[in-house]
Amino acid sequence: MLTAVKRLISFLLLMMLGTLAQAWQQVNENAPEPAREFRAAWVATVYNLDWPSRAGLPAAQQKAELLNIINQASRLRMNAILLQVRPNADALYRSSIEPWSVWLSGAGVNPGYDPLAFAIAEAHRRGIEVHAWFNPFRATISGRAVGRGHISLRRADLLRKAGSTQILNPSSSDAQAHVMKVILDVVRRYDIDGVHLDDYFYPYPPHHNIADGKTPAQRRAAIDSFVSRLYSNVKSIKPHVRVGISPFGIWQPGYPSGVLAGVNAYEHLACDARKWLRNGWVDYLAPQLYWRIAGDQSFTALMQWWSAINPSRPVWPGIASVRIKSKEDPGRTAAEIGAQIAASRRLARQSAGQIYWSWRSIASNRGGVQSELRRYYTTLALPPSMPWSSSARPGRPAVSGRDTASGCQLSWQPGDGTARKWVIQMANRGRWHTYCVLPGNVRGITIPANYAASCDRLAVRPISPCGMSGTPGVLAR
C-alpha cells in the first residue's frame, strides 16, 4: 500500500513538473538586496577549548568535529567562523615556517591532512567565511612541548617570560618580521576570507612589564607600526581579505565617561585600538564587550563609544555567550545575548555584526542561546561589503532554469568572471528571500521540487571579492 502511495505521489509530481518544464525565462527584472550582517564565532584551538575536542584524535574524527561546527553554524544562519590557526607560534595548516600545533596530534606531529584547507573548502560550500585567527606573539605555554624548528628553539633571544608563558618580544623588529612572514604566508597560499588578531599584544597584568627596556609609549609605537604594516601588506597581496582585530573592550578606563576597568589596554597592553580604527588600519574592529548592558562596563555605552570613532569602518562587538549561567556571571541568561544583538544593530554606524566567544557555548546551547540566535537570525545574511578596498561590481550572469523530476536545475554563466560568491534568491508573489550562498566557482544548483514549485521568480546574484553586489540574473515562470 505504501509503495502504491509513493508511486502515485511521484506520478502527480512528475505531471506537475511536466506542465512547468521549460517554463523559466530570463527577464529584465531585479531582486531586492540580500540582508547584510556579520555573524561569527571564535573557534579556539588553544587548550582544545573548542576544537579539536582533544589532541591526538584520528584525522577522520578531527574532520568530523570540524564539519559539525561548520554545519551547525550554517543551520544557525551564521556566516563566518574565526578559526584559530596559530595559537602559540605553531600551525594548524601546512607550513614550512612553523611546526604543526601540539593541539592537533602532538607537538610537531602531522595530523594527516590540512585542517585549514579542509575548513575553507567545507565552509565555502555552505556559504560560510573562514577568517584565520592568529595569536601574534605568544610563543610557548608552560608544560606543553613544541615541535622541531619552533621559533623558541631557534631564536631564544627573542623570548620574554610572561607568567607561565613565553612571548616573542613584541617590540623586536626580528620578532615582528617573523610574525609578519607567518601571516602573509597564509594569505598567499590559502583562500581565507580574513586575517584576525586577538588581544594579546603585550601581556595582561600582572605580567605586562616584560624585560624589553621600552617605555609604554615606545611599546605602543612598535605595535602601531606592526598593525599598520600588516594591514598594508595583506591588502597589497589580496585586497579582499578582511583584516580584523579583537582588542580588550575598553580603550582606557573612563572612555566613555563613567566606565570602570581594572585593565588599561592602552598602557598595559600597548594597544591603541582607537588609533587603528580611526586611521583605517583594520577593516573591522571587534572589541571584546563581554559585560552586560547595565553596569560599570555597560555594553551599550561601550558599543556607542567605539562605533562613533570611525563611521566608515564597522565595529562588530565580541559578545560573551560563554558567560551565560557561568561562575563569573551566574545570573546571566541567554536573553542578554538577544538584547545585545538588538543593541549592536541599533548602535552600528556602518554595518551590523556580532562575534561570539566562543563556539563551545553556542554548540552546547548554553542557557538556550540557540533559540535567541534563531529569534534574531531569521533570514540568511551576507557579510557586509568593503567598498574602501574595491567598489567594483561583478557583471550580471546569464541564467537558465529547467524543471525536472528532482527539482529545478538552475545554471548560469558569469558576466565577467569576478564573482567570489553567488546568492540564490527566490520569490513567490513578490516576497523574496535568500535560499543559499555558493562559492564563485559554482555554475549550477538543483533546487528541490518542493521549493521550486512554491516560487515564481529565481535570481542568481554575483558578489564581488570585496562583497559588492552585482545585478542579478532573474528567471520568471
C-alpha positions as CSV (number, residue, x, y, z in Angstrom):
1,M,0.0,0.0,0.0
2,L,2.8,2.4,1.0
3,T,4.6,1.7,-2.2
4,A,1.5,2.4,-4.3
5,V,1.0,5.8,-2.5
6,K,4.6,6.7,-3.2
7,R,4.2,5.9,-6.9
8,L,1.0,8.0,-7.0
9,I,2.8,10.9,-5.4
10,S,5.7,10.6,-7.8
11,F,3.4,10.4,-10.8
12,L,1.5,13.5,-9.7
13,L,4.7,15.4,-9.1
14,L,6.0,14.4,-12.5
15,M,2.8,15.6,-14.1
16,M,3.0,18.9,-12.3
17,L,6.6,19.4,-13.2
18,G,5.8,18.4,-16.8
19,T,3.4,21.3,-17.1
20,L,6.1,23.6,-15.8
21,A,9.0,22.2,-17.9
22,Q,11.0,24.8,-19.8
23,A,8.8,27.5,-18.3
24,W,11.7,29.5,-16.8
25,Q,12.8,32.5,-18.8
26,Q,15.3,35.2,-18.0
27,V,13.6,38.5,-17.6
28,N,14.8,42.1,-17.2
29,E,13.8,42.4,-13.6
30,N,15.7,43.0,-10.3
31,A,15.6,41.4,-6.9
32,P,16.0,43.1,-3.5
33,E,19.4,43.3,-2.0
34,P,20.1,40.5,0.4
35,A,20.4,41.2,4.1
36,R,23.8,42.1,5.4
37,E,25.3,41.3,8.9
38,F,28.4,39.7,10.1
39,R,27.6,36.7,12.3
40,A,30.5,34.8,13.6
41,A,32.1,32.8,16.4
42,W,35.6,32.3,17.6
43,V,36.7,28.6,17.3
44,A,39.6,28.3,19.7
45,T,42.2,25.6,19.4
46,V,44.5,26.5,22.2
47,Y,44.0,24.1,25.2
48,N,41.5,22.4,22.8
49,L,38.9,24.8,24.0
50,D,36.6,24.5,21.0
51,W,38.3,22.2,18.5
52,P,39.5,19.5,18.3
53,S,37.9,18.1,21.5
54,R,41.3,16.7,22.5
55,A,44.7,16.4,21.0
56,G,45.6,13.1,19.2
57,L,42.3,12.3,17.7
58,P,42.4,10.4,14.3
59,A,42.2,12.7,11.3
60,A,38.7,11.4,10.4
61,Q,37.4,12.4,13.9
62,Q,39.0,15.8,13.8
63,K,37.4,16.4,10.4
64,A,34.0,15.2,11.6
65,E,34.2,17.6,14.6
66,L,35.2,20.5,12.4
67,L,32.5,19.7,9.8
68,N,29.9,19.6,12.6
69,I,30.9,23.1,13.7
70,I,30.5,24.4,10.1
71,N,27.2,22.6,9.6
72,Q,25.8,23.9,12.9
73,A,26.9,27.4,12.1
74,S,25.1,27.2,8.8
75,R,21.9,25.9,10.5
76,L,22.0,28.9,12.9
77,R,22.3,31.2,9.8
78,M,25.8,32.4,10.9
79,N,28.2,33.3,8.0
80,A,31.7,33.1,9.4
81,I,34.0,31.3,11.8
82,L,37.2,32.7,13.2
83,L,39.4,29.6,13.3
84,Q,42.5,29.8,15.5
85,V,45.3,28.6,13.2
86,R,48.3,29.8,15.2
87,P,47.7,29.5,19.0
88,N,51.4,29.6,20.1
89,A,53.8,30.0,17.3
90,D,52.7,26.8,15.7
91,A,50.4,25.9,12.8
92,L,47.1,24.2,12.2
93,Y,48.0,24.2,8.5
94,R,50.9,23.0,6.4
95,S,53.8,25.4,7.0
96,S,57.5,25.5,6.1
97,I,58.0,28.2,8.7
98,E,56.5,26.8,11.9
99,P,55.8,23.3,13.2
100,W,52.4,21.5,13.5
101,S,50.5,22.5,16.5
102,V,50.6,20.5,19.7
103,W,46.8,20.9,20.0
104,L,46.2,18.7,16.9
105,S,48.1,15.4,17.2
106,G,51.1,16.3,19.4
107,A,53.9,18.7,19.1
108,G,55.2,18.8,15.5
109,V,53.1,15.8,14.5
110,N,51.5,15.9,11.1
111,P,47.7,15.1,11.6
112,G,47.5,13.5,8.2
113,Y,45.5,16.3,6.5
114,D,45.5,20.1,6.3
115,P,42.9,21.5,8.7
116,L,42.8,25.0,7.3
117,A,42.4,23.8,3.7
118,F,39.7,21.4,4.8
119,A,37.8,24.1,6.8
120,I,37.9,26.6,3.9
121,A,36.6,24.0,1.3
122,E,33.8,22.8,3.5
123,A,32.8,26.2,4.8
124,H,32.8,27.9,1.4
125,R,30.5,25.1,0.1
126,R,28.0,26.2,2.7
127,G,28.3,30.0,2.3
128,I,30.5,30.3,5.5
129,E,33.6,32.5,5.5
130,V,36.8,31.4,7.3
131,H,38.9,34.0,9.0
132,A,42.3,32.8,10.0
133,W,42.9,33.8,13.6
134,F,46.5,34.4,14.8
135,N,47.8,35.0,18.2
136,P,50.7,37.2,17.1
137,F,53.3,37.0,19.9
138,R,52.5,34.1,22.3
139,A,55.4,31.5,21.8
140,T,55.2,28.8,24.5
141,I,52.8,27.6,27.2
142,S,54.2,26.0,30.3
143,G,54.1,22.2,30.3
144,R,53.5,22.0,26.5
145,A,56.1,20.7,24.1
146,V,56.9,22.4,20.9
147,G,57.8,20.9,17.5
148,R,61.1,20.8,15.8
149,G,62.0,24.2,14.3
150,H,59.8,26.2,16.7
151,I,60.9,29.8,17.0
152,S,61.6,29.3,20.7
153,L,64.3,26.7,19.8
154,R,65.8,28.8,17.0
155,R,65.7,32.2,18.5
156,A,65.7,32.1,22.3
157,D,67.0,35.7,22.3
158,L,63.5,36.8,21.1
159,L,61.7,35.3,24.1
160,R,60.4,37.1,27.1
161,K,58.8,35.4,30.1
162,A,55.2,36.4,31.0
163,G,53.9,34.3,33.8
164,S,53.5,30.7,32.7
165,T,54.0,31.6,29.1
166,Q,56.8,32.9,26.9
167,I,56.2,35.5,24.3
168,L,58.1,36.9,21.3
169,N,59.3,40.4,22.3
170,P,56.6,42.5,20.5
171,S,58.9,45.5,20.0
172,S,61.7,43.4,18.4
173,S,62.0,44.0,14.7
174,D,63.1,40.4,14.2
175,A,60.1,39.1,16.2
176,Q,57.7,41.3,14.2
177,A,59.3,40.2,10.9
178,H,58.8,36.5,11.8
179,V,55.1,37.0,12.7
180,M,54.6,39.1,9.6
181,K,56.1,36.3,7.4
182,V,53.9,33.7,9.0
183,I,50.7,35.6,8.5
184,L,51.5,36.7,4.9
185,D,52.4,33.1,4.0
186,V,48.9,32.1,4.9
187,V,47.4,35.0,3.0
188,R,49.3,34.0,-0.1
189,R,48.7,30.2,0.0
190,Y,45.2,29.9,1.3
191,D,41.8,31.1,0.1
192,I,41.0,32.7,3.5
193,D,38.4,35.4,3.8
194,G,40.1,37.3,6.7
195,V,43.1,37.7,8.9
196,H,42.1,38.1,12.6
197,L,44.3,39.1,15.5
198,D,43.2,38.7,19.1
199,D,44.0,40.9,22.1
200,Y,47.4,39.5,23.1
201,F,50.0,42.1,22.2
202,Y,51.9,42.8,25.4
203,P,50.7,40.5,28.2
204,Y,47.9,41.3,30.6
205,P,48.7,42.4,34.1
206,P,50.5,41.4,36.3
207,H,52.9,40.2,33.6
208,H,52.9,43.2,31.3
209,N,56.2,44.6,32.5
210,I,58.4,42.2,30.5
211,A,62.1,42.9,30.3
212,D,62.3,44.7,26.9
213,G,63.7,48.1,28.0
214,K,60.8,50.0,26.4
215,T,58.5,52.7,27.8
216,P,54.8,52.3,27.3
217,A,54.9,54.9,24.6
218,Q,57.7,53.1,22.7
219,R,55.7,49.8,23.0
220,R,52.6,51.4,21.6
221,A,54.7,52.9,18.7
222,A,56.1,49.4,17.9
223,I,52.6,47.8,17.9
224,D,51.1,50.6,15.9
225,S,53.8,50.1,13.3
226,F,53.1,46.3,13.2
227,V,49.4,46.8,12.8
228,S,49.7,49.5,10.1
229,R,52.2,47.4,8.1
230,L,50.2,44.2,8.4
231,Y,47.1,45.9,7.0
232,S,49.1,47.4,4.1
233,N,50.8,44.1,3.4
234,V,47.7,42.0,3.4
235,K,45.9,44.4,1.1
236,S,48.8,44.5,-1.3
237,I,48.5,40.7,-1.7
238,K,44.8,40.2,-1.6
239,P,42.6,43.3,-1.2
240,H,39.5,41.3,-0.5
241,V,41.0,39.6,2.6
242,R,39.4,41.3,5.6
243,V,41.7,42.4,8.4
244,G,40.2,42.5,11.9
245,I,41.4,42.8,15.4
246,S,39.7,42.0,18.7
247,P,41.1,44.2,21.5
248,F,40.2,44.4,25.1
249,G,36.8,46.1,25.2
250,I,37.8,49.3,27.0
251,W,40.4,51.5,25.4
252,Q,41.2,53.2,28.7
253,P,39.3,53.5,32.0
254,G,36.9,56.4,31.7
255,Y,36.3,56.1,28.0
256,P,33.4,56.6,27.7
257,S,32.8,58.6,30.8
258,G,31.9,56.5,33.8
259,V,33.2,53.2,32.5
260,L,35.5,51.4,35.0
261,A,38.2,48.9,34.2
262,G,40.9,47.0,36.0
263,V,43.0,46.8,32.9
264,N,44.4,49.8,30.9
265,A,44.8,48.3,27.5
266,Y,46.4,51.5,26.2
267,E,49.1,51.5,28.9
268,H,49.4,47.8,29.9
269,L,48.9,46.0,26.5
270,A,50.3,48.7,24.2
271,C,47.0,48.5,22.4
272,D,45.9,51.8,20.9
273,A,42.9,50.3,19.1
274,R,41.2,53.7,18.8
275,K,44.0,54.8,16.6
276,W,43.9,51.7,14.5
277,L,40.2,52.2,13.9
278,R,40.4,55.9,13.3
279,N,43.3,55.5,10.8
280,G,41.6,52.7,8.9
281,W,44.3,50.1,9.7
282,V,41.5,47.5,10.1
283,D,38.5,46.5,8.0
284,Y,36.6,45.9,11.2
285,L,37.2,46.1,15.0
286,A,35.8,43.6,17.4
287,P,36.2,45.0,20.9
288,Q,35.5,42.3,23.5
289,L,32.4,43.8,25.0
290,Y,31.8,40.9,27.4
291,W,29.8,42.7,30.0
292,R,26.1,43.2,30.5
293,I,24.1,46.1,29.1
294,A,23.7,47.5,32.6
295,G,26.7,48.1,34.9
296,D,30.0,49.8,35.2
297,Q,31.1,48.4,31.9
298,S,27.9,48.9,30.0
299,F,27.8,47.0,26.7
300,T,25.6,49.7,25.1
301,A,27.8,52.6,26.3
302,L,30.9,51.0,25.0
303,M,29.3,50.0,21.7
304,Q,28.2,53.5,21.2
305,W,31.6,54.9,22.0
306,W,33.5,52.6,19.7
307,S,31.1,53.0,16.8
308,A,31.5,56.8,16.8
309,I,35.3,56.7,16.2
310,N,35.2,56.0,12.5
311,P,31.7,55.6,11.0
312,S,33.2,54.4,7.7
313,R,34.6,51.2,9.4
314,P,32.4,48.7,11.2
315,V,32.6,47.8,14.9
316,W,31.3,44.2,15.4
317,P,31.4,43.5,19.2
318,G,32.6,40.4,20.8
319,I,29.7,39.0,22.8
320,A,30.3,36.6,25.7
321,S,27.9,33.7,25.2
322,V,30.3,31.8,27.4
323,R,29.2,33.9,30.4
324,I,25.6,32.7,30.3
325,K,24.9,31.0,33.7
326,S,28.6,30.9,34.4
327,K,30.6,31.1,37.6
328,E,31.7,34.5,36.5
329,D,28.1,35.7,36.0
330,P,25.7,33.1,37.3
331,G,22.6,35.3,36.8
332,R,23.2,36.0,33.1
333,T,20.5,34.5,30.8
334,A,20.5,33.9,27.1
335,A,18.1,36.8,26.8
336,E,21.1,39.1,27.5
337,I,22.6,37.9,24.2
338,G,19.5,38.7,22.3
339,A,19.4,42.2,23.8
340,Q,23.0,42.7,22.8
341,I,22.3,41.7,19.2
342,A,19.5,44.2,19.1
343,A,21.7,46.9,20.7
344,S,24.5,46.3,18.3
345,R,22.2,46.6,15.3
346,R,20.7,49.8,16.7
347,L,24.1,51.4,17.5
348,A,26.1,50.4,14.5
349,R,27.2,53.4,12.5
350,Q,28.5,51.5,9.4
351,S,27.2,47.9,9.4
352,A,25.9,45.4,11.9
353,G,27.7,42.3,13.2
354,Q,28.4,40.1,16.2
355,I,31.1,37.7,17.2
356,Y,30.6,35.1,19.9
357,W,33.1,33.9,22.5
358,S,33.2,31.1,22.0
359,W,32.0,28.2,19.8
360,R,31.6,25.7,22.6
361,S,28.9,27.8,24.4
362,I,27.0,28.1,21.2
363,A,27.3,24.4,20.3
364,S,26.2,23.3,23.8
365,N,23.3,25.7,23.7
366,R,24.2,27.2,27.0
367,G,21.1,28.6,28.6
368,G,19.1,28.1,25.4
369,V,21.3,30.6,23.5
370,Q,20.5,28.9,20.1
371,S,16.9,30.0,20.5
372,E,18.0,33.6,20.9
373,L,20.1,33.3,17.7
374,R,17.2,31.9,15.8
375,R,15.0,34.6,17.1
376,Y,17.3,37.3,15.7
377,Y,18.8,35.5,12.7
378,T,15.5,34.8,10.9
379,T,17.0,35.0,7.4
380,L,20.3,34.3,5.8
381,A,22.7,37.3,5.6
382,L,25.8,38.2,3.7
383,P,28.8,39.7,5.5
384,P,28.9,43.5,4.8
385,S,30.9,44.8,1.8
386,M,34.2,46.6,1.9
387,P,33.9,49.4,-0.7
388,W,37.0,51.1,0.7
389,S,39.0,48.1,-0.7
390,S,37.2,48.0,-4.0
391,S,33.9,49.3,-5.2
392,A,33.9,47.3,-8.4
393,R,30.7,45.3,-9.0
394,P,30.6,41.9,-10.9
395,G,28.8,41.6,-14.2
396,R,25.2,40.2,-14.5
397,P,25.2,36.4,-15.1
398,A,23.2,34.7,-17.9
399,V,20.8,32.4,-16.1
400,S,18.7,29.4,-17.2
401,G,16.4,27.0,-15.4
402,R,14.7,23.7,-16.3
403,D,12.3,21.7,-14.2
404,T,12.9,18.0,-13.8
405,A,11.7,15.3,-11.6
406,S,14.3,16.0,-9.0
407,G,13.7,19.8,-9.0
408,C,14.7,22.9,-10.8
409,Q,18.1,22.7,-12.5
410,L,19.4,26.2,-12.2
411,S,22.6,27.1,-14.1
412,W,24.4,30.3,-15.1
413,Q,27.4,31.7,-16.9
414,P,29.3,34.6,-15.2
415,G,29.1,38.1,-16.7
416,D,32.8,38.8,-16.2
417,G,34.3,36.1,-14.0
418,T,34.9,38.4,-11.0
419,A,32.2,36.9,-8.6
420,R,33.5,35.4,-5.4
421,K,30.1,34.3,-4.3
422,W,26.6,33.7,-5.7
423,V,23.5,34.4,-3.8
424,I,20.5,32.4,-4.9
425,Q,17.3,34.2,-4.2
426,M,13.7,33.1,-4.8
427,A,10.3,34.8,-4.6
428,N,6.6,34.0,-4.6
429,R,4.2,36.8,-5.5
430,G,6.8,39.4,-4.8
431,R,8.1,38.1,-1.5
432,W,11.8,37.4,-1.8
433,H,14.2,35.5,0.4
434,T,17.7,34.2,0.2
435,Y,17.8,30.5,-0.5
436,C,21.6,29.9,-0.2
437,V,25.1,31.3,-0.8
438,L,27.5,29.4,-3.0
439,P,31.2,29.9,-3.9
440,G,32.2,31.7,-7.0
441,N,33.4,28.6,-8.9
442,V,30.0,27.0,-8.9
443,R,27.9,27.2,-12.0
444,G,24.7,25.5,-11.1
445,I,22.4,24.0,-8.4
446,T,19.4,21.8,-8.3
447,I,16.6,23.3,-6.2
448,P,14.4,20.6,-4.7
449,A,11.0,20.3,-6.3
450,N,9.0,21.3,-3.3
451,Y,11.0,24.6,-3.1
452,A,10.9,25.3,-6.9
453,A,7.2,24.6,-7.1
454,S,6.5,27.2,-4.5
455,C,8.2,30.2,-6.3
456,D,7.6,32.2,-9.4
457,R,10.9,34.0,-9.5
458,L,14.6,32.9,-9.2
459,A,17.6,35.1,-9.1
460,V,21.3,34.5,-9.2
461,R,23.2,37.5,-7.8
462,P,27.0,37.8,-8.1
463,I,29.0,39.1,-5.2
464,S,32.5,40.6,-5.7
465,P,35.5,39.6,-3.6
466,C,35.1,42.7,-1.5
467,G,31.4,42.0,-1.1
468,M,29.9,44.3,-3.6
469,S,26.6,43.2,-5.0
470,G,26.2,42.9,-8.8
471,T,23.0,42.9,-10.8
472,P,21.3,39.5,-10.6
473,G,20.1,37.3,-13.5
474,V,16.4,36.8,-12.8
475,L,14.2,34.0,-14.1
476,A,10.4,34.0,-14.2
477,R,7.8,31.4,-14.9
